[in-house]
Amino acid sequence: MLTFKEKYVMEYVYQKCQDKKSCLISPREIISHAADRYVIYPDELEKIMTNLSYDNYIELFKSDKKGSPVYCVSLKMKGEGFHRELTNNKRNLMWLVGRSCVLAVITAIIGGLIKIIFFR
């Protein structure tokens, strides 16, 4: 299971590498993209990218381009199915919320009927 920051970074990496075999992404680019929602420090980003690599979402190579660090990222099979995994998680969450609401209504109706029958 990915953390919120890992999901957000993976969404950006997925968006950048969607139609390509691999792409070059600078850490500064990822941090600036994530700045609207999360504060990610360079050492934390390094850990996030390594974790995504360990979890088989991406294949990660670190390099330098004109003196600045760059990630060469290519999506693995699990990374290519990341968007589908997100939509399935959202669908399952909506199913659980809907089922809980229906069961709460049924419980309220049964409780009201029991109150009417036994406490009249």
C-alpha positions in Angstrom: 0.0 0.0 0.0 1.4 3.4 -1.0 1.4 6.4 1.3 -0.3 9.6 0.2 2.9 11.2 -0.9 4.0 8.1 -2.8 0.7 8.0 -4.6 1.0 11.6 -5.6 4.6 11.2 -6.8 3.6 8.0 -8.7 0.7 9.8 -10.3 3.1 12.5 -11.7 5.6 9.9 -12.8 2.8 7.9 -14.5 1.6 11.0 -16.3 5.1 11.8 -17.5 5.9 8.3 -18.7 2.4 7.3 -20.0 3.2 7.0 -23.7 6.9 6.4 -23.5 9.2 3.6 -22.5 11.2 5.8 -20.2 11.6 9.5 -19.4 13.9 11.9 -17.6 12.5 13.7 -14.6 14.4 16.0 -12.3 13.8 15.9 -8.6 13.2 19.7 -8.7 10.3 19.1 -11.2 8.7 16.5 -8.9 9.0 18.6 -5.8 7.6 21.7 -7.6 4.6 19.6 -8.8 4.0 18.2 -5.4 4.3 21.7 -3.7 0.6 22.5 -4.2 -0.4 19.6 -2.0 2.6 18.3 0.0 5.9 19.5 1.2 8.6 17.0 0.0 12.2 17.5 0.8 14.9 16.1 -1.6 16.0 13.4 0.8 12.4 12.4 1.3 11.9 12.3 -2.5 14.9 10.1 -2.8 13.3 7.6 -0.3 9.9 7.8 -2.1 11.5 7.0 -5.5 13.5 4.2 -4.0 10.4 2.7 -2.4 8.5 2.9 -5.7 11.3 1.1 -7.3 11.3 -1.6 -4.5 7.5 -2.0 -4.9 8.0 -2.8 -8.6 6.2 0.3 -9.9 9.2 1.9 -11.6 12.7 1.1 -12.7 14.9 3.9 -11.5 18.3 5.1 -12.6 20.0 8.2 -11.1 22.2 10.3 -13.3 23.5 13.9 -13.7 22.5 16.3 -16.4 24.7 19.4 -16.6 25.5 19.0 -12.9 21.9 18.6 -11.6 20.5 15.2 -10.6 18.0 13.5 -12.9 16.0 10.3 -12.6 15.7 8.1 -15.6 12.4 6.3 -14.9 10.6 3.6 -16.8 7.3 2.0 -15.8 7.2 -1.6 -14.9 4.1 -3.8 -15.3 2.7 -2.8 -11.9 3.4 0.9 -12.7 1.6 0.7 -16.0 -1.5 -0.6 -14.1 -1.2 2.1 -11.5 -4.1 4.2 -12.9 -6.4 1.1 -13.0 -5.4 0.3 -9.4 -6.4 3.8 -8.3 -9.8 3.6 -10.0 -10.4 0.2 -8.5 -9.5 1.5 -5.0 -11.9 4.4 -5.5 -14.7 2.1 -6.7 -14.2 -0.2 -3.7 -14.2 2.8 -1.3 -17.5 4.0 -2.8 -18.9 0.5 -2.5 -18.0 0.3 1.2 -19.4 3.8 1.9 -22.6 3.0 0.0 -23.1 -0.3 1.7 -22.5 1.3 5.2 -25.1 4.0 4.5 -27.7 1.3 3.3 -27.0 -0.8 6.4 -27.3 2.3 8.7 -30.8 3.1 7.1 -31.9 -0.6 7.5 -30.7 -0.6 11.1 -32.6 2.6 11.8 -35.8 1.2 10.3 -35.5 -2.1 12.3 -34.8 -0.1 15.5 -37.9 2.0 14.9 -40.0 -1.0 14.2 -38.8 -2.7 17.4 -39.5 0.5 19.4 -43.0 0.6 18.0 -43.8 -3.0 18.6 -42.4 -3.4 22.1 -42.6 0.0 23.7 -46.2 1.0 22.8 
